[in-house]
Amino acid sequence: MPEQHRRSVLNVFSETSEAPPCAVVLFGATGDLAAHKIAPALYNLALESYLDPHTIIIGVGRRDWTDQTLHDYVAKGVREHSRARPEDSTLNEFLSRWQYARVRLDAPDEFAALKDRLEQIDTRRGTCGSRLFYLAVAPRFFAPVVEQLAATGLNRPACERAFTRLVVEKPFGRDLPTARALNATIHKAFDESQVFRIDHYLGKETVRNILVFRFANSIFEPILNRQYVDNVQITTAETVGMEERRGAYYETAGALRDMVQNHMLQLLALTSMEAPRSMDGESIRDEKVKVLRSIPPLTPDQVANSTVRGQYLSSDDAPAYRREKNVASDSRTETYAAVKLYVENRRWSGVPFYLRTGKRLRRKTSQIVVEFKREPTNFFTEAGCDMGGVNHLHLRIQPDEGIAISFDAKVPGERMLLRPVQMDFAYGSSFSSATPEAYEHLLLDAFHGESSLFVRSDEVEASWRVLDSIRRGWDDTHSPPLVEYAPGTWGPDEADGLFADPYKKWHPL
């Protein structure tokens, strides 16, 4: 990339070295994820000189495309979705890294041809036999791709100093048995150290900052426990529906599988885990697994009383879920889910964790709110005193990434009037560097073999163990019933009932 364009976007990875040269093999290169997320992320890494000049990307698909077709598709995705506005010269150089390969899953000879092409690339471009295989395909294709890679020997590094890594998108299974079966298939071909199960929420700046906030600041970590915390609320809300293209997938997933099993339980684990032995990937993931295993599966009665499921109705400008494309007219799939869970360990026993997620809600936002207990002695009880509220810690994941702490302060004047005030840290105003997209962080970590922000196989299985208990309750007892909610709200009113206390409620976002 021309020197005058290097670092044209403010350097957001100042402590990270350039990725080693390799061939990126992107299965699903003709899909939405490749255009919307992966290609723009790779472009920004190239723009900031974090991709080695010899790194090349092989876009793999089943369509009868040419290199030029792929270039046009990638260029459109970068122009529409990159955080850095592309210039023709830098974009053209980036596109020159891309090649297209038609590879069908039922054609072993095409996988053999892919292996031959990669070996030729190793010779021509000096990629040293290192490969990063990225599975941006539908989940039903994960196992067949892995099996074909193993059959052709592409699961093994080409030489001693090379690496072979596998990046797998979510969802990883649809329940515990299918997750275990997929893990078994992958582990026949790849060692766990080669596997990078991607959850893009873990690449968001505030999520990455949770560990720093907790373990690099001695004033906060001692109060994050059952002695001081009343409850923890985790919200991931979206304003969109099916957008005429997600109906078929969502019918097989629903909000519980699509968001709670991965994103939200990962946020819960990072918020509640103990300090790791060190900040390496295995130590961090060890502690997350301990948290997930400390969440007891729910009994049918608990499912009935500690979960809510909903489905959005129509609005003036959008259809109800059951009228969406590729959705059954009598669908029972939930587009909203709220659950109350407990982490039964010494630190958190008795503290409820409330999780909610949904489509067509009032705002697009992801937040973690830690609500602290009220002070044990109330010194401000004189008549007419206008009291403040309880203290909160807010971790804003999106939008407006940042962290805020609310506490009570006296209103100026003669009377003892208390009002909640807020101390706020925002990434956008506190640092001069641009905030990178989550996929940029995660791809760069995958290039370097850094696993701390990726999900390990035992994490996947531990989270499904909890989710399956909820799903069984819904399917077997049909309780609680599926309720409807109006778009543009925060979901069903029934979700407020999870608190079982008229003085407690979801924190306003």
N, C-alpha and C positions, 0 to 999 in steps of 0.2 A: 504494500500500500504506500503511495507517495508520502514522503516525509511531511509535506505541508499539511496533509490531512490527518496524520497520526495525532492521537490525543485531541482531536477536534471537539469531541465531547469530553467534558471535565472528567478526569480520571477518578473512577469510583472504586477501583480495585488497587489502590496504591501499594498495598502490602502483598499483592499476589503476583507471582511471576508468570511469564508467558507460558501458555500450555504447550506441552510437548507435541511434536508433529504426529499426526495420525490420519487415518481415513475414517470419516464419519459415514456410517451406512444408515440412512434414514428410511426405515420401512414406514410406509404411509405418507410419502412425500407429496402425494396429490390431494391430501386431506386438509381440513380446516385448521387443525392444530399446527401443522407444518407451516402454513401461510401466516396464521395469526400470532403464533408464539415462537416457534423454534427458529424459523428463518430470520425474523427480526432480531432475536437474541444473538444468533450467530453473527449477524451483520454488525451489531454494536460491539461485540467482542473483537471482530476483525478491525473495526474502525479505531478501537483503542489499542490495537496491536497486541491483543492477548491470544489471538490465534496465530500459531506458527505459520510463516509464509508457505510452507509446504503442505499444510493441512488441506485436504480436499473432501468434498461432500458428495456422496453417491446417493441420489434420490431414488428410492426403490418404490415401484408401484405395479399394479396389474394392468393399467391402461396402456394403450399403444401410443405413448408420448415420445417426443424427441428431446434432445438437449434443449433446443430452442423453446419448445413448449414449456419445459420445466423452468427455464430462465424467465419467461414471461410471467409465469405463475408466482415464482419467488419474488420477482421485482415488484409485482402488484402488492404482495403481502408486506414487503418491506416498506414500500411507499405509504401504505395505509396504516401500518401498525408499529413501526419503529419509533422509539422515543427520540431518536436523533433523525432529523430530516435528511434524507439521503441526497447526495450530489451525484450527478451522472458518472463522474470519473470513479468515485469510490464504489458506487453500486455496480458499475460494469466490471471493475476488478473483482468484486465479491462474487458476481455471477460466473466469472471465469473459473471459479473453484468448483462449480456444480456440474455433475454429469447425471444423466438419467439411465436407469437400468430397469428393464421390464422383467420382473421375477414373479412367477405365479407359484403358489404354495404347493400345487400338485405337479410341479415340473422340476424334478431333481436336477435335470440337466441345466436348468437356468440358474440354480444355486451353484452348480459347478462352474458355470460361465462367470458368475459373480466372483467366485474365488480366483479364477484366472485373471479377471480384470484387476482385482485387488493386488495380486502379485505383480502385475505389470506396473501398477501405480507405485508400489514399493520401490521398484527399480528406477522409475522415471522421476519420482518426486521425493524420494528419500524419506518416506513415512516409516521406515524401519520395521514394517510388519505390525505396527500398532493399529488397532481398530476399536472404534466405539460404535456398537450396534444399538440403534435407538428404535424401540418398538412403539411407534405412534399410530398403531392400528387398533381395530376393534378387539376387545378382550378375547373373543373366540379364536383369534389368530395367534395369540401369544405362544401357546404350546406348539402349534405346527411350525412356526418360524424357528423356535428354539430347536426343535427336533431336526429340522433341515440344516440348520447351522452346525449341529453336532455331526450329522451324517456326512457333511462335506469337510469336517475338520476345522471349520471356521471358529469354533469355540475355544481353540487353543492358540496362544501366541505363536507367531511365525518364527520367532527366535528368542533367545534367552533374555535379551534386554527390551523386548517388546511387551506390550500389554494388550489384552482383549477384555473389553468391558461391555456389559449389557445394561441399557437403561430401559426400564419398563414403566409405562404409564399406568395410572389407575383406570378403572377399578381392578384390584388384584383379587380376583375371585368374587363370588356373589354371596358366599357364606363360608363357614369354617371348612366343611369338606372340600369345596372346590378350591379354596385357597391352599389347603394342604396338598391337594393333587397338583396344582400348578407349581407350588414350591418343589414338590418331588420331581416334576418334569424338568424344571430349571436346574435343580441340583444334580441331576444326572449329567448335565452338559456343562454347567458352570459352577465353580466354587462360589460360596456366598460372598467372598471378598470381591468377586468380579461383578456382582449384581447391584444395581442402583435403582431401587424402586422410587419413582419420583412422585412427590406430592408438592405441587407448586406453592402451596401456602408456606411451606418451610423455607422457601427462598425469599419471602417478603421481609423487608428490612426490620419491621417491628418484631416479627417472629424471631428473627435472628438475634434481635437485641434483648429478648426476654432473658436469655442466659446471662448476658452482660449486666442487665439491670439487677438481676437477682444475686449473682455471685461475685460481682465486682463492686458492690456497694453495701457496706456492712450495716447501713441504717435501715435497709428494707428487708433483707432476708430473715432476720430474727422474728419479724412480726407476721410472716406468711405461714401461719399454722392455726390449728383449731383453738388456740387460746385467744387469738385476736380477730380471726376472720369469721364472719357470720355466714357468708355464702359467696360463691363465685358464679358469675353469669357470663356465658360465652355465646355471642350472636354472630351468625353469618347470614346476612339478608341480601336478596337480589330483587331488582325491580323487573327483570325480564321474565318471560314465560318460556315457551318452547321455541320461539322464533322460527316456526315452520320447518325445523330440521332436527329438533332434539326429541320429538315425541316418541319415536321408536326406541331409542335408548332409554328414555326416562320411564317408559312403561315397564322395563325390566329392572329398573333400579329404584326409583323413588328417592325422596329426600334423605331417608335413613341411610341407604346404601351409598348414595351419591355424595353426601357431605359429612354425616355424623361419623361413619366408620373410619374415615381417613382424616380429613381436615380437622374436624372438631375434636376428636379424641387425641390427635397430635397436639393441638393447642392446650388441651387439658393436661396432657402429660408434661409438656414443657413448663406449664405454670405451676405444677405441683410436685415435680420430681425433686429428689434430693441432689445435693451437690455431687457431680461426678468426680471420680478419682483424678481425672485430668480432662482437658478439653478435646481429647481425640474422639473420633467417631464411635469406637466401640464402647468407651466409657459412658458417653452421653446416651447411647442407645440402650446400654445395660440399665441405666436408671429409668428411662422411659418404660422399658418392659416391666420393671418392678411396679410402677404406678398402674399400668394397664392390667396387670395380674391382680392388683389389689382392689379392682372394681368388681364387686360380686355380680354375677348374672342375676337378672330380675326374675322373680317368681311371677306366675300369671296374675296374682292379686296385685303385685307391685307394678306390673305393666299396666294394669287397668287404672291404677291410681297415680302413677308417676310418669305417664307419657301422654302426649296429645298428638293426634295426627289430623291434618286438614287438607283441603283441596280448594283451589281458587275458583271463584265464579267469574262471570264475564264482566266486562266494563264497557264503557261507551266506545272504546277504540280497540278492544281486544277480546277474543273469545274466551269462554270458560275452558278449563283444562280438558274436559271431555269433548270439546269441539275442536281441539287442536288437531293438526295433521298427524296421522299415524297413531292416534290415541283412541282406545276403545270407547264407545259411547256410554258404556256402563262401568268405566274404569274405577277401580278401588285404590289406585296408586296415590300415595300421599305426596303432595307438593309442599307440605309444611310438616315439620316434626319438632316436637319439644320433649325433652326427657330430663328427669332428675336422677342423678347418679351420686354414689358415695365412693370415696377412696378410703377403704378401710385399712389404714396403717396408722402408726403412732402420730404422725404429723397432722393428718387430716380427718381422722375418725370423727364422724358426726357432722361434718361440714358438707352441706349439699352443694353439688355442682349442677347448675341449670344450663342446659344447652338448647338452643333453638335455631332453626334454619328454615328458609322458605323462599319460594318463588313469588313474584308479583307483590312484593311487600313495599312499604312506604319509601324506603331508601336503600341504596346499595351501600352496605357497610359491613365491616367485620370488627368486632371489639371484644375485649375481655374486661369485665368489670369485677374487681374484688371489693366486696362490701364488708367493712369492718364492723365489729360489735360496738354497741354504744358504750360510752364511758360508764364505769361501774358506779360512780357517784355523781349525781346531778347537782351542781352548785348554783345553777341559774334558774331557780324555781320561783322567784318572787312574782307576785301578781302582775299580769300585763307583759311579762317577758315574752318576746317573740323568738321562739327557739329555731335553731338551725337544724341541720340533718346529720346523718351519720357520715363518717369519712369513707371515701371511695378512692380506689386506684383504677385509672382507666388506661388500658393499652389499646390504642387505635391502630389496627392493622391496615385498614383501608376504608375510605380514602383519608387524606390528610394524616399520614402516618405520624405517630407520636405517642407521648405518655403524659398523663395529667394526674394530679393528686388534688382532691377536694377536701377542704377542712372548714371549720367554722371560724368566723372572725366577728369582732364587734363592729356594728354600724356606728359611724361617727355621731356624737350627740350625747345628751345627758342620760338617756335611758339605756338599759342593758339589753340591746337588741342584737341578736345573732343572725348572721346570714352565711350560707355556704359560699366560699370563694375557691378559686382554682389556680394552681400553679401548673403551667402548661409548657411542655417541650414539644416542638414540632420539627420534624426533619427538614421541611422545606425552608424554614427560617433560621435554623441553627447551624446548618452546614452549607458551605458554598458549592459542594459537589452535587451533581445530579443524582437522584436515587435510581439505581439500576432496576430493571425488571427482574422478577423472581427467576425467570428462566435463564437469565444471564448468569446469576449466581450459581444456579444448579448445574448448568452445562459446564461452567468453568471448573467447578468442584469435581464433576465427573471426569473431565480431562485429566485432572491432577490425582484422581483416585481418592479424594477426600469424601468420606462417607457420612459425616456427622449429620447432614441435612437430608439423608435418604433413609428409607424405612427398611428395617431388617425383617427377615422372615418371621421371627418369633413375635415381633410387634404386630405384624399383620394378623397372625393367628390369635393373639391375645385380644385384639380389638373385635374380631369377628365373634369370639366367644361371648362377649357382652351383647353385641348387636343381634346375634342369633336368638338370644333369649327374648329380646323385645319382639323380633319378627315372629317367633313362635306364638307369643301371646296374642299378637294381632291376628295371625292366621287361624289359630286354633279356637280362641274364645271370642274373636271379633270385638274385643274390648280393650281400650275404649273405642267407641264407634268413630268412623270417619266423619268429620264435620266440615262444613263449608265456610269459607271466609271471603270477604270482599277484597278485591285488589286495592292496593294503595293504603292498606292498613298494616298493622304489625302482626296480623294473623288472627286465629280464632280467639275469642274471649276466654275459652276454656283453658288456655295456657296460663292465665293468671291463677287458676286454681291449683297449680303445682306447688305454690308457696304455702297453701293451707294456713294462711295467716292474712287477715284483711289489711294489716299494716305493712305488709311486704309485697313487693311487685317487681316486675321487670324494670330495670333502670332505663330511664328515657335516653334515647340515642340522638 
